[in-house]
Structure formats: C-alpha cells, structure tokens
Amino acid sequence: MGNFYICPTPIGNLEDISYRTLEILKNVDVIFCEDTRRSRNLLNHFEISTPLKSFFLGNEFKKNFEIHNLLNEGVNIALISDAGTPLVSDPGDELIKFLISHNHIIISVPGPSSVLTALTVSGFNLKEFQFLGFIPKSGKEKLDLFVKLMNASMPSVCFTSPKRVKKDLQYFLENGLNSDVVVCRELTKKFETIYRGKIEKVLKELPVDVKGEITLVFGPSEQTSNLNFDLEEALKILLKSNISKRDIAKSLSLVSDYSVNELYEKIKDF
C-alpha cells in the first residue's frame, strides 16, 4: 500500500519550502494539486518532474476512489494546494476522511500557512484562536460570521479578497464591531505590508486599490454580552442585506440580552 503525503507549499517566498517537502515531491509517483499549471511552475523552479493530476473544488469527490485505488496499488501520492497547507480553506477534508475509513497511511508535513504567519505577527494573545475561513459575500452566512466576531473572546483569523477587504471592514464597522484588526497583505512576499489598529483607522490607511493576498486577524471583541452599539441602526443596515428578519433576530440574540422573539418584534415592522 502506498503512502499519502499532505505537503504545504510556499505562500509567497519560495525559500520557505522545506527540504523534507522537496524530497517527498521528488520521490512520490504522482502529485495531486489544485491548478496543474501553477503547480508545474513551482516544480520546474525546483527541477522536479513528478507527474501532476488535478484535485480542485468540483472534482474532488470524483478523485477519492482514484486515489484510493492508486494507493492500493502501491503508488505513493502527495497532495499540494496552490499555496500554503492543503485542506485549510481548500478541498481535501472529505478525501482524508475517506482515506482514513479505508485505513490508508496519511502523513502530514508541517510548513507554510498564512493563518499561523498572520497570527504570529498580530501581537494578540495566542493561547487560543479561531479560524473562520473566507468572509462570505453576503446573506445569513456573513451575518453568522459577524456574530462570531462580536462574541469572540480570542483572536479570529479569516480570508478575504483585495477587492472586498474594504467593503468587509466597512460592514463590520457599521454594524458595531470595535475590535482591533491586523490586515496582512502579501505575507512573505517582497511587498508584504501589515496594517494594525481599530477598523476605522485601518480603513483610512488602506490604499484605494488594494492588491495581493489578504489575511485578516481580529482581536477579541471588546463588547460585553449586553451590546452597547445602536441596535436600531444596526438592524436597519442588516435589513438591507436581503437577510430574513427571523435570521437576523436569531443571530443578534446570541450577542445581546434580547430573546429571538423580542428582537423579531422590534424588526418586523421595519
């Protein structure tokens, strides 16, 4: 039976790849990756000629049995993502669950991660933290993430795109989030830039046309369970987001002393 390796790749600086990862990528029989063209550029840089096969959101379920069968034939396989550690906001978790259920040998190699890199430069207490993935564009999912930030007693890490970072920060600010935030742009790359401070301050510092990969770290919420922001104003803003009144009431009840029914009564006539 072959071995299955989870291998992190650089998030920017190619020198961050480990010797162990390079040796694995050179010696496995095949590498599954998100984008074969992008991964081929990485392998060419290190003069690695191992064959590549695609494994991306949309085809990952079809690949489970293919990988399972290859491993049963004694084929050694590596999984990489476009950048950083695979499975972190990337496809692969269902594959790993599937391979575990079939008693395959899975070896995870430590290495680059924008989540940990951003946390360690944030200046926040890192005894515990939460990772929230990509900030949803709108709807109930975005409201749910906002509620988690409002309730957080620990630092929170999330991703967004350069086109959306200012809109996302403005959304959180308008709805009463008063945490410190650290915006990490182009981590480990030549033009790495870190912005720190209250959301309002960081919004003023960010350039009009933000470019590059973005990782956000929010500090613990400074709110208490009895929120002191303008509830009526927040409700008006949230109602413009095409979220049902019942969902808004459910979410805000988690960070206030109001019950779901009390909040629903407040907003049903808006």
HELIX and SHEET records of a PDB file:
HELIX    1   1 LEU A   14  ASP A   16  5                                   3    
HELIX    2   2 TYR A   19  ASN A   27  1                                   9    
HELIX    3   3 THR A   36  HIS A   45  1                                  10    
HELIX    4   4 GLU A   60  ASN A   72  1                                  13    
HELIX    5   5 ASP A   93  SER A  101  1                                   9    
HELIX    6   6 SER A  114  SER A  122  1                                   9    
HELIX    7   7 GLY A  139  ASN A  151  1                                  13    
HELIX    8   8 VAL A  165  GLU A  174  1                                  10    
HELIX    9   9 ILE A  199  GLU A  205  1                                   7    
HELIX   10  10 LEU A  231  LEU A  239  1                                   9    
HELIX   11  11 LYS A  245  SER A  253  1                                   9    
HELIX   12  12 VAL A  260  ILE A  267  1                                   8    
SHEET    1   A 5 LEU A  52  SER A  54  0                                        
SHEET    2   A 5 VAL A  30  CYS A  33  1                                        
SHEET    3   A 5 ILE A  77  LEU A  79  1                                        
SHEET    4   A 5 ASN A   3  ILE A   6  1                                        
SHEET    5   A 5 ILE A 105  SER A 108  1                                        
SHEET    1   B 5 GLN A 130  PHE A 134  0                                        
SHEET    2   B 5 SER A 156  THR A 160  1                                        
SHEET    3   B 5 ILE A 214  PHE A 218 -1                                        
SHEET    4   B 5 ASP A 180  ARG A 185 -1                                        
SHEET    5   B 5 THR A 193  LYS A 198 -1                                        
END                                                                             
